[in-house]
Amino acid sequence: MAVVLGRVIVYGGKGALGSACVSQFKSQNWWVGSIDMQPNEQADANMIVRPDSNWQQQQTEILTQVKDILKNEKVDGIICVAGGWAGGNAAHKDFVKNSDLMWKQSIWSSIIAASIAAEYLKEGGFLSLTGAKPALEGTPGMIGYGMAKAAVHQLTRSLAAKDSGLPSNSLVACILPVTLDTPMNRKWMPKADTSTWTPLEFVSNLFWKWSQNQDRPTNGSLLQLITKDNKTDLITA
C-alpha cells in the first residue's frame, strides 16, 4: 500500500471544483475524503449529505461519518467548495425560495466544515471556504447569493480571530471567484468570454501549495481570483 503523505477533506467533492481538488490531492498520494450528496469514486472515503435533513441533523450525520472514517486521525486540510447559484431580486417570485437554497448551499456547508475543522484539523492545518467577489458589494440581481457569500466572508474573519475554536496556528482563508471555468458555466453561458474565467486547476493547485506551506496568505484573507487573458491573479480584498 502506498504511503499516505497527508489527509484532506473536500466538502462538495462531487462538484466540478471539488472533483478537481480530489484529483489534485490523489495525484500526490494524499488520502482524500469527500463530503457531498453523491459519492466521488476517486476519493478514499465518502461522507454522504442527506439534503432532506435540517442543519443540525446534517451536522450530526456528517460528523458521525467523519468520526467513523477518521477514527483518531486528524487531517491536514479541509476544503469547502460546496455551493451553487440562484438569482433573483426582492420582487422575484422565488426570492425567498432561492435565498433559502443559497443559505443552505453556502452557509450550512461552511459552518459544518468549520465544526469539522475544530475537531479534526491538525495544528498548522488549513481550512478554505468559498465566497464570491461580487458579494463584496451589493448584488441586486442575486440577493440571496450575495447575502450568503457575504456571510461566508464574515465567517472567515471570525474563524481567523483569536479564540475562534480552531486549532493553533491553523490557516483560514476564503477564495472569492468571479466565474469558474466549469462545464455547467460553459453550458449556460456559451457565448461568454472564457478568457476571464478562472481554471479549476489554478484553484486546486492553490490549495495544494497551502498544504505544503507554500505561498500561504495571511490568516483570514479574502482572496479575489481575478482572471484576465487566461491569467489569474490573487488580490486580497
Buried (B, 14 or more C-beta within 10 A) or exposed (E): EEEEEBBBBBBBBBBBBBBBBBBBBBEBEBBBBBBBEEBBEBBBBBBBBEEEBEEEEBBEBBBEBBEEBBEEEEBBBBBBBBBBBBBBEEEBEEBEEBBBBBBBBBBBBBBBBBBBBBEBBBEEBBBBBBBBBBBBEEBEEBBBBBBBBBBBBEBBBEBBEEEBEBBEEBBBBBBBBBBBBBEEBEEEEEEEEBEBBBBBEBBBBBBBEBBEEEEBBEBBBBBBBBBEEEEBEBEEE
